[in-house]
């Protein structure tokens, strides 16, 4: 995964942009908060967030366990909500 971060980092920088690739467990509020604070400090705020975290199970409903369902929704729904909540709280205060 790290090689992809390095590759895209260089693409963005070469195009004149700035970025801060982060590996974060989006289910972990402390990790998300730390990543936000690091980015806000580096850039003076956040204008764009690209959250590409997701989880999927290519199984039918009867074959999808509740543990798998909970994992998918803790990443896909809760994780996305957490990022945007932290950014909104920071921009409101």
Beta strands, then each sheet from edge to edge (+ up, - down):
end
